[in-house]
């Protein structure tokens, strides 16, 4: 081998080494047996599926005062895991009312029938077509879970999700559904200036402007909408009692904890299911709960507190 050829090969190897440093590493094989839930994350310039080692153990019976929403999501997921047509689902409404918890509970209900969940951050939704291709040939049924979803104007993930739901020439595979939660029905911020696009005809007909049409077009592509509403006091107390029972609290203490639970909600300005759960954790974690019953038995509740 001549010196010039050897020099060329050495330089070529150096160039290839530098190029390899810029290229994303090869995609690692996914261990599908490691968990029933996965996170789709971008690591080192590539997206990977990471198994969730400790999946939330919440069950459907743990969730109270959301029976209509529970039944509809349960039916939709039953259709999906049975291989029948089912819809993508958008769960919207008041914060802390159990939207995300309901999806986790449905996963635990159907995981033994092949249901798997993949959580995707909003920032990674642009990779959604690649994720769907990754799982398209798998025998399991996959729910892609987007939690607390909302977009600002011009975000790339908005159009990627919109195309996958309904609009792209490449349809989502039959073993994939998208379940998303949001505090916003239409997922995009709505501004007063958007109404400037409205026009009125002489006969009084109103034509929405294009800006408004764009804002509602994404949520319309979810086939099933489930709405969640703030809880009444009675519903809040029922949820609190359910969580206290799940922590093994005695019924007498649960009854005695009624007033402290209302005060806890007042201090936080919310009677949500999340607040009820936090109160139950606090009370159950303190130990020696009998003092709560004794304190309430020896005192008169503040007038009107039961009607907060």
C-alpha positions as a Markdown table, in Angstrom:
| # | Residue | x | y | z |
|---|---|---|---|---|
| 1 | Unk | 0.0 | 0.0 | 0.0 |
| 2 | Unk | 1.4 | 3.3 | -1.0 |
| 3 | Unk | 1.9 | 6.2 | 1.5 |
| 4 | Unk | -0.6 | 8.3 | -0.3 |
| 5 | Unk | -3.3 | 5.6 | -0.1 |
| 6 | Unk | -2.5 | 5.0 | 3.6 |
| 7 | Unk | -2.7 | 8.7 | 4.3 |
| 8 | Unk | -6.1 | 8.9 | 2.5 |
| 9 | Unk | -7.5 | 6.0 | 4.5 |
| 10 | Unk | -6.3 | 7.6 | 7.7 |
| 11 | Unk | -8.0 | 10.9 | 6.9 |
| 12 | Unk | -11.2 | 9.1 | 5.8 |
| 13 | Unk | -11.4 | 7.2 | 9.1 |
| 14 | Unk | -10.9 | 10.4 | 11.1 |
| 15 | Unk | -13.7 | 12.1 | 9.1 |
| 16 | Unk | -16.0 | 9.2 | 9.7 |
| 17 | Unk | -15.3 | 9.3 | 13.4 |
| 18 | Unk | -16.2 | 13.0 | 13.6 |
| 19 | Unk | -19.4 | 12.4 | 11.6 |
| 20 | Unk | -20.4 | 9.6 | 13.9 |
| 21 | Unk | -20.2 | 11.9 | 16.9 |
| 22 | Unk | -22.8 | 14.1 | 15.3 |
| 23 | Unk | -25.2 | 11.3 | 14.3 |
| 24 | Unk | -27.8 | 10.2 | 16.8 |
| 25 | Unk | -27.0 | 6.8 | 18.4 |
| 26 | Unk | -28.8 | 3.7 | 17.1 |
| 27 | Unk | -32.3 | 3.2 | 18.6 |
| 28 | Unk | -32.2 | 0.7 | 21.5 |
| 29 | Unk | -34.7 | -2.1 | 21.4 |
| 30 | Unk | -37.7 | -1.6 | 23.7 |
| 31 | Unk | -38.2 | -4.1 | 26.5 |
| 32 | Unk | -42.0 | -4.3 | 26.2 |
| 33 | Unk | -42.1 | -6.7 | 29.1 |
| 34 | Unk | -40.6 | -4.2 | 31.5 |
| 35 | Unk | -43.8 | -2.3 | 32.3 |
| 36 | Unk | -47.4 | -1.6 | 31.1 |
| 37 | Unk | -46.6 | 2.1 | 30.9 |
| 38 | Unk | -43.8 | 3.9 | 29.0 |
| 39 | Unk | -42.6 | 7.5 | 28.6 |
| 40 | Unk | -41.5 | 8.8 | 25.2 |
| 41 | Unk | -38.6 | 11.1 | 25.8 |
| 42 | Unk | -35.9 | 12.8 | 23.7 |
| 43 | Unk | -32.4 | 11.8 | 24.9 |
| 44 | Unk | -29.2 | 12.7 | 23.2 |
| 45 | Unk | -30.9 | 13.9 | 20.0 |
| 46 | Unk | -33.1 | 10.8 | 19.7 |
| 47 | Unk | -36.5 | 9.7 | 21.1 |
| 48 | Unk | -36.6 | 6.7 | 23.3 |
| 49 | Unk | -39.3 | 4.7 | 25.1 |
| 50 | Unk | -38.5 | 4.4 | 28.8 |
| 51 | Unk | -40.5 | 1.9 | 30.9 |
| 52 | Unk | -42.2 | 3.3 | 34.0 |
| 53 | Unk | -40.9 | 1.2 | 36.8 |
| 54 | Unk | -43.6 | 2.2 | 39.4 |
| 55 | Unk | -47.0 | 2.6 | 37.7 |
| 56 | Unk | -49.6 | 4.5 | 39.7 |
| 57 | Unk | -51.8 | 1.8 | 41.3 |
| 58 | Unk | -55.1 | 3.8 | 41.3 |
| 59 | Unk | -58.2 | 1.7 | 40.5 |
| 60 | Unk | -61.6 | 2.7 | 39.1 |
| 61 | Unk | -63.3 | 2.0 | 42.5 |
| 62 | Unk | -61.0 | 4.7 | 44.0 |
| 63 | Unk | -62.6 | 7.4 | 41.9 |
| 64 | Unk | -65.9 | 8.9 | 43.2 |
| 65 | Unk | -68.4 | 11.4 | 41.8 |
| 66 | Unk | -67.3 | 11.0 | 38.2 |
| 67 | Unk | -69.5 | 8.0 | 37.3 |
| 68 | Unk | -70.8 | 9.2 | 33.9 |
| 69 | Unk | -67.3 | 10.0 | 32.7 |
| 70 | Unk | -66.0 | 6.8 | 34.1 |
| 71 | Unk | -68.6 | 4.7 | 32.3 |
| 72 | Unk | -68.0 | 6.4 | 29.0 |
| 73 | Unk | -64.2 | 6.0 | 29.1 |
| 74 | Unk | -64.5 | 2.5 | 30.3 |
| 75 | Unk | -66.8 | 1.6 | 27.4 |
| 76 | Unk | -64.6 | 3.3 | 24.8 |
| 77 | Unk | -61.5 | 1.5 | 26.1 |
| 78 | Unk | -63.4 | -1.8 | 26.2 |
| 79 | Unk | -64.2 | -1.4 | 22.5 |
| 80 | Unk | -60.6 | -0.6 | 21.8 |
| 81 | Unk | -59.0 | -3.6 | 23.6 |
| 82 | Unk | -61.6 | -5.9 | 22.0 |
| 83 | Unk | -60.5 | -4.8 | 18.5 |
| 84 | Unk | -63.7 | -2.8 | 17.8 |
| 85 | Unk | -63.9 | 0.8 | 16.6 |
| 86 | Unk | -63.2 | 3.3 | 19.3 |
| 87 | Unk | -62.6 | 7.1 | 19.6 |
| 88 | Unk | -59.7 | 9.3 | 20.6 |
| 89 | Unk | -60.7 | 11.0 | 23.8 |
| 90 | Unk | -60.3 | 14.6 | 25.2 |
| 91 | Unk | -61.0 | 15.0 | 28.9 |
| 92 | Unk | -61.5 | 18.6 | 29.8 |
| 93 | Unk | -62.7 | 20.7 | 32.8 |
| 94 | Unk | -61.9 | 21.8 | 36.3 |
| 95 | Unk | -58.5 | 21.1 | 37.8 |
| 96 | Unk | -58.1 | 18.2 | 40.2 |
| 97 | Unk | -61.3 | 16.5 | 39.3 |
| 98 | Unk | -59.7 | 13.1 | 38.3 |
| 99 | Unk | -59.1 | 13.4 | 34.5 |
| 100 | Unk | -55.5 | 12.0 | 34.6 |
| 101 | Unk | -56.4 | 9.6 | 37.4 |
| 102 | Unk | -59.2 | 8.1 | 35.4 |
| 103 | Unk | -56.9 | 7.3 | 32.5 |
| 104 | Unk | -54.4 | 5.6 | 34.9 |
| 105 | Unk | -57.2 | 3.6 | 36.4 |
| 106 | Unk | -58.4 | 2.5 | 33.0 |
| 107 | Unk | -54.9 | 1.3 | 32.2 |
| 108 | Unk | -54.8 | -0.8 | 35.4 |
| 109 | Unk | -58.2 | -2.2 | 34.5 |
| 110 | Unk | -57.2 | -3.4 | 31.0 |
| 111 | Unk | -53.5 | -4.0 | 31.3 |
| 112 | Unk | -53.9 | -7.8 | 31.6 |
| 113 | Unk | -55.8 | -7.7 | 28.3 |
| 114 | Unk | -52.9 | -6.1 | 26.4 |
| 115 | Unk | -53.5 | -2.4 | 27.0 |
| 116 | Unk | -50.4 | -0.3 | 27.3 |
| 117 | Unk | -49.9 | 3.4 | 27.9 |
| 118 | Unk | -47.3 | 5.7 | 26.4 |
| 119 | Unk | -47.0 | 9.2 | 28.0 |
| 120 | Unk | -45.8 | 11.9 | 25.6 |
| 121 | Unk | -44.8 | 15.4 | 26.6 |
| 122 | Unk | -46.3 | 18.3 | 24.5 |
| 123 | Unk | -42.8 | 19.2 | 23.3 |
| 124 | Unk | -42.3 | 15.7 | 21.8 |
| 125 | Unk | -45.6 | 15.5 | 19.9 |
| 126 | Unk | -43.7 | 16.4 | 16.7 |
| 127 | Unk | -42.3 | 12.9 | 16.9 |
| 128 | Unk | -45.8 | 11.3 | 17.1 |
| 129 | Unk | -45.7 | 9.8 | 13.5 |
| 130 | Unk | -42.4 | 8.0 | 14.4 |
| 131 | Unk | -43.9 | 6.7 | 17.6 |
| 132 | Unk | -46.9 | 5.4 | 15.9 |
| 133 | Unk | -44.7 | 3.6 | 13.3 |
| 134 | Unk | -42.7 | 2.1 | 16.2 |
| 135 | Unk | -45.8 | 0.4 | 17.8 |
| 136 | Unk | -47.8 | -0.3 | 14.6 |
| 137 | Unk | -46.8 | -3.9 | 14.3 |
| 138 | Unk | -47.0 | -4.8 | 18.0 |
| 139 | Unk | -49.9 | -7.0 | 19.2 |
| 140 | Unk | -50.7 | -4.8 | 22.2 |
| 141 | Unk | -53.2 | -1.9 | 22.2 |
| 142 | Unk | -51.6 | 1.5 | 22.9 |
| 143 | Unk | -53.1 | 4.6 | 24.5 |
| 144 | Unk | -50.9 | 7.6 | 23.8 |
| 145 | Unk | -51.4 | 9.8 | 26.9 |
| 146 | Unk | -50.9 | 13.6 | 26.7 |
| 147 | Unk | -51.5 | 15.2 | 30.1 |
| 148 | Unk | -52.4 | 18.8 | 30.8 |
| 149 | Unk | -52.4 | 19.6 | 27.1 |
| 150 | Unk | -52.6 | 23.1 | 25.7 |
| 151 | Unk | -50.8 | 25.0 | 23.0 |
| 152 | Unk | -49.6 | 28.5 | 22.3 |
| 153 | Unk | -50.0 | 29.9 | 18.8 |
| 154 | Unk | -47.6 | 28.4 | 16.3 |
| 155 | Unk | -46.3 | 25.4 | 18.3 |
| 156 | Unk | -45.1 | 22.6 | 16.1 |
| 157 | Unk | -46.7 | 19.9 | 18.2 |
| 158 | Unk | -50.2 | 21.3 | 17.6 |
| 159 | Unk | -50.1 | 20.6 | 13.9 |
| 160 | Unk | -48.5 | 17.2 | 14.4 |
| 161 | Unk | -51.3 | 16.1 | 16.7 |
| 162 | Unk | -53.9 | 17.6 | 14.5 |
| 163 | Unk | -52.7 | 15.6 | 11.5 |
| 164 | Unk | -52.5 | 12.3 | 13.4 |
| 165 | Unk | -56.0 | 12.7 | 14.8 |
| 166 | Unk | -57.6 | 13.3 | 11.4 |
| 167 | Unk | -56.1 | 14.8 | 8.3 |
| 168 | Unk | -52.8 | 13.2 | 7.5 |
| 169 | Unk | -52.5 | 10.9 | 4.5 |
| 170 | Unk | -51.0 | 8.4 | 6.8 |
| 171 | Unk | -53.6 | 7.3 | 9.3 |
| 172 | Unk | -52.8 | 6.1 | 12.8 |
| 173 | Unk | -52.6 | 2.4 | 13.2 |
| 174 | Unk | -55.6 | 0.4 | 14.5 |
| 175 | Unk | -53.8 | -0.4 | 17.8 |
| 176 | Unk | -53.3 | 3.3 | 18.8 |
| 177 | Unk | -55.6 | 5.8 | 20.4 |
| 178 | Unk | -54.9 | 9.2 | 21.9 |
| 179 | Unk | -56.2 | 10.2 | 25.3 |
| 180 | Unk | -55.5 | 13.8 | 26.3 |
| 181 | Unk | -56.4 | 15.9 | 29.3 |
| 182 | Unk | -56.7 | 19.7 | 29.4 |
| 183 | Unk | -58.2 | 22.5 | 31.5 |
| 184 | Unk | -59.1 | 24.1 | 28.1 |
| 185 | Unk | -61.8 | 22.8 | 25.8 |
| 186 | Unk | -60.2 | 24.1 | 22.6 |
| 187 | Unk | -56.5 | 23.7 | 23.6 |
| 188 | Unk | -55.4 | 27.0 | 22.2 |
| 189 | Unk | -55.7 | 30.4 | 23.9 |
| 190 | Unk | -58.6 | 32.5 | 22.8 |
| 191 | Unk | -58.2 | 36.3 | 22.4 |
| 192 | Unk | -60.8 | 39.0 | 22.1 |
| 193 | Unk | -59.1 | 40.0 | 18.8 |
| 194 | Unk | -60.1 | 36.7 | 17.3 |
| 195 | Unk | -63.7 | 37.9 | 17.2 |
| 196 | Unk | -62.7 | 40.6 | 14.7 |
| 197 | Unk | -62.8 | 37.9 | 12.0 |
| 198 | Unk | -66.6 | 37.5 | 12.4 |
| 199 | Unk | -68.7 | 38.9 | 9.6 |
| 200 | Unk | -72.5 | 39.4 | 9.5 |
| 201 | Unk | -74.7 | 39.1 | 6.4 |
| 202 | Unk | -77.8 | 41.2 | 5.8 |
| 203 | Unk | -80.1 | 38.3 | 6.9 |
| 204 | Unk | -78.3 | 38.1 | 10.3 |
| 205 | Unk | -76.2 | 35.0 | 9.6 |
| 206 | Unk | -72.9 | 34.9 | 11.4 |
| 207 | Unk | -69.7 | 33.5 | 9.8 |
| 208 | Unk | -66.9 | 32.6 | 12.2 |
| 209 | Unk | -63.5 | 34.0 | 11.3 |
| 210 | Unk | -60.7 | 31.8 | 10.2 |
| 211 | Unk | -58.8 | 32.4 | 13.5 |
| 212 | Unk | -61.6 | 31.0 | 15.5 |
| 213 | Unk | -62.1 | 28.0 | 13.2 |
| 214 | Unk | -58.4 | 27.2 | 13.6 |
| 215 | Unk | -58.6 | 27.2 | 17.4 |
| 216 | Unk | -61.5 | 24.8 | 17.6 |
| 217 | Unk | -60.4 | 22.5 | 14.8 |
| 218 | Unk | -58.1 | 20.4 | 17.0 |
| 219 | Unk | -60.5 | 19.6 | 19.8 |
| 220 | Unk | -63.2 | 18.7 | 17.2 |
| 221 | Unk | -60.9 | 15.9 | 15.9 |
| 222 | Unk | -61.3 | 14.0 | 19.2 |
| 223 | Unk | -64.3 | 11.7 | 18.7 |
| 224 | Unk | -65.2 | 11.6 | 22.4 |
| 225 | Unk | -65.3 | 14.6 | 24.8 |
| 226 | Unk | -65.6 | 14.1 | 28.6 |
| 227 | Unk | -66.3 | 17.1 | 30.7 |
| 228 | Unk | -65.4 | 17.4 | 34.4 |
| 229 | Unk | -67.0 | 20.0 | 36.7 |
| 230 | Unk | -66.2 | 21.4 | 40.2 |
| 231 | Unk | -67.4 | 19.3 | 43.0 |
| 232 | Unk | -70.1 | 20.3 | 45.4 |
| 233 | Unk | -69.5 | 20.1 | 49.2 |
| 234 | Unk | -71.3 | 16.8 | 49.5 |
| 235 | Unk | -69.3 | 15.4 | 46.6 |
| 236 | Unk | -66.0 | 16.7 | 48.1 |
| 237 | Unk | -66.8 | 15.1 | 51.4 |
| 238 | Unk | -67.7 | 11.8 | 49.8 |
| 239 | Unk | -64.4 | 11.8 | 47.9 |
| 240 | Unk | -62.5 | 12.6 | 51.1 |
| 241 | Unk | -64.2 | 9.7 | 52.9 |
| 242 | Unk | -63.3 | 7.3 | 50.1 |
| 243 | Unk | -59.6 | 8.3 | 50.3 |
| 244 | Unk | -59.6 | 8.0 | 54.0 |
| 245 | Unk | -61.0 | 4.5 | 53.8 |
| 246 | Unk | -58.3 | 3.6 | 51.3 |
| 247 | Unk | -55.7 | 4.5 | 53.9 |
| 248 | Unk | -57.4 | 2.3 | 56.5 |
| 249 | Unk | -58.9 | 5.1 | 58.6 |
| 250 | Unk | -61.7 | 4.1 | 61.0 |
| 251 | Unk | -65.3 | 5.1 | 60.1 |
| 252 | Unk | -65.7 | 7.1 | 63.4 |
| 253 | Unk | -62.6 | 9.1 | 62.5 |
| 254 | Unk | -63.8 | 9.7 | 59.0 |
| 255 | Unk | -67.0 | 11.1 | 60.4 |
| 256 | Unk | -65.1 | 13.3 | 62.8 |
| 257 | Unk | -62.8 | 14.5 | 60.1 |
| 258 | Unk | -65.7 | 16.2 | 58.2 |
| 259 | Unk | -65.1 | 19.7 | 59.6 |
| 260 | Unk | -61.2 | 19.6 | 59.3 |
| 261 | Unk | -61.7 | 18.5 | 55.7 |
| 262 | Unk | -63.9 | 21.5 | 55.0 |
| 263 | Unk | -61.3 | 23.8 | 56.6 |
| 264 | Unk | -58.6 | 22.2 | 54.5 |
| 265 | Unk | -60.6 | 23.0 | 51.4 |
| 266 | Unk | -61.3 | 26.6 | 52.5 |
| 267 | Unk | -57.6 | 27.2 | 53.0 |
| 268 | Unk | -56.8 | 26.0 | 49.4 |
| 269 | Unk | -59.8 | 27.7 | 47.8 |
| 270 | Unk | -60.9 | 24.4 | 46.1 |
| 271 | Unk | -63.0 | 21.4 | 46.7 |
| 272 | Unk | -61.3 | 19.2 | 44.1 |
| 273 | Unk | -60.6 | 15.5 | 44.3 |
| 274 | Unk | -56.9 | 16.4 | 44.4 |
| 275 | Unk | -57.4 | 18.5 | 47.6 |
| 276 | Unk | -59.5 | 15.7 | 49.1 |
| 277 | Unk | -56.7 | 13.2 | 48.4 |
| 278 | Unk | -54.1 | 15.6 | 49.9 |
| 279 | Unk | -56.2 | 16.0 | 53.1 |
| 280 | Unk | -56.6 | 12.2 | 53.4 |
| 281 | Unk | -52.8 | 11.7 | 53.1 |
| 282 | Unk | -52.1 | 14.3 | 55.7 |
| 283 | Unk | -54.6 | 13.0 | 58.2 |
| 284 | Unk | -53.7 | 9.3 | 57.7 |
| 285 | Unk | -50.0 | 10.1 | 57.9 |
| 286 | Unk | -50.1 | 11.9 | 61.2 |
| 287 | Unk | -51.1 | 8.8 | 63.1 |
| 288 | Unk | -53.0 | 8.8 | 66.4 |
| 289 | Unk | -56.2 | 9.8 | 64.6 |
| 290 | Unk | -58.4 | 9.3 | 67.6 |
| 291 | Unk | -57.6 | 12.8 | 68.8 |
| 292 | Unk | -59.5 | 14.2 | 65.7 |
| 293 | Unk | -62.7 | 12.5 | 66.8 |
| 294 | Unk | -62.2 | 13.6 | 70.4 |
| 295 | Unk | -61.6 | 17.2 | 69.5 |
| 296 | Unk | -64.6 | 17.4 | 67.3 |
| 297 | Unk | -66.8 | 15.6 | 69.9 |
| 298 | Unk | -65.8 | 18.1 | 72.5 |
| 299 | Unk | -66.4 | 21.2 | 70.4 |
| 300 | Unk | -69.2 | 22.9 | 68.5 |
| 301 | Unk | -68.5 | 23.4 | 64.8 |
| 302 | Unk | -68.4 | 27.0 | 63.6 |
| 303 | Unk | -71.8 | 28.2 | 62.6 |
| 304 | Unk | -72.3 | 27.8 | 58.8 |
| 305 | Unk | -69.2 | 25.8 | 58.1 |
| 306 | Unk | -71.2 | 22.9 | 57.0 |
| 307 | Unk | -72.7 | 25.0 | 54.3 |
| 308 | Unk | -69.4 | 26.4 | 52.8 |
